[in-house]
Amino acid sequence: MMRHLLPLLALLAAPAFAKPDADTRAWLARTAELSSDAMEGRDAGSPGHARAIDLVERWFKDARLQPAGEDGSFRQTVPLHEVAVTSAEMRVVAPDGSAVPLKFLHDITPRPATDLPATLGGAMRFAGYCSAKEIGAEAGPALQGKIAVCFGSRRTGRANGAERLAAVTAAGAIALLTIDDVGFLVEPPRWPDAYARSVAHDGVTLPSGLPQFRVNGAALATLIAGSGRLAAAILTDAGLHRDLESFDLPGRFEAKLTTSQRKFTSQQLIGLLPGTDPAKAGEYLLLGAHIDGYGFGEPVNGDALYNGTLDDAAYVALISQLAARRKGKGFARPLLFAAWTAEEKGLLGARWWLQHPTVPKDQLAGVINLDQLRPLFPLKALTLHGLGQNTLADTAKAVAEGLKIGIRPDLEPERNLIRRVDSWPFMEAGIPAVNFIFAFNPRSQEERLYRDWYVRRYHRPQDDMTTPMDLDAAQDFNRFFYLLVETAAHAPETPRLSPKPGT
């Protein structure tokens, strides 16, 4: 706890934020406790996650919320199935028999699957972006029985992951190595990976089929050694969106993989603040944030504990802080407070609730999700997921603008952020939902701080209480959130989906 207490005291004492209000101090203290080392990063189903559930359940009870989980409790149990690559030896063997190892989780990470082979080996062919057009034009027959090496562009106009996999599978490849898009500077790839695990709801088939590997761009030189090509030139051309030439590689890729499987459960919390207007009793407004994190993983700068302070302990803390402020005093509409599990494993907790709702799903009027929030610089504008899609977003826009906070659409849709948070399953289900991101102007100091956080702290042990937060910005967002909840909960009209253009 001392590791987090000292940064907390430093934040509170910082001259720029000398007097955060009592509510912000309380929120920050909750954040520090929930992301402390004692919670061990809150990996879904872990002992640390269980301690976090106990803590937040106490917060819910102290705030006089009512149980809204299963069997009269605050809890809902989510059954899960995991496949993990626990160890791996991978290398590139040259024609002369010499071999260069590829470091597990640092140079290359296998995608765990139920049918991942224990050994794999074969000749390799670099096939550009591995679009169907590229494969069909020249590389199709040449890929038969080989391992496809593809550049994994994240830019519009190039093959996406599903298209690459389909193209190389149809061409007869026996495995797929995807090189990171190192030129995707809006969210550069980060190494090492924390671990190699795939998790799904119990009974759902985990990824299977063609063996797949994610490859660090820095390891491309090892893969193509002896080909006469320069890895730096390929990465530069790909970064500039240029066409890439296909060619056979002289080396052979070999892998020995050890996998394990387990079934386990992880819990999530749902609390209820009853409404005060009988006419709106069947119009629940759900406030959600995910309680799970990464737990322990591959060390980064000597630290193996991924605390998950801003992702997403701070915002489980915030919905709990709102409940504490109310102390059982309801709004017109009833509120559900959800601390989702297994978000980091594929939005599994929120998806499970939608499949097994603890209140009638057709009575869910709207969802306000808190994730992807990084109070690193003054809050001048928010990116709003849901903008133009539902009237709850219209309400959020009006509340923000009343506080002189600008509202923007997502200016980086290629990052696919809207589909990476727990509001997305509700949007897919046709339920009005919103999520927010601190916005910034291009080439500004705010953008520098934002990018730096994603490079050095996102899904890293460094996402902890040492993060230099802007407490004024945090206070401003918290105030916006409280007012949005109050406004939406008292609004005369129920949130609804916006009509699509042309309808």
Summary of the structure (lengths in Angstrom):
residues: 503
radius of gyration: 24.0
end to end distance: 55.8
largest distance: 79.6
contacts: 1747
relative contact order: 0.16
helix: 35%
strand: 26%
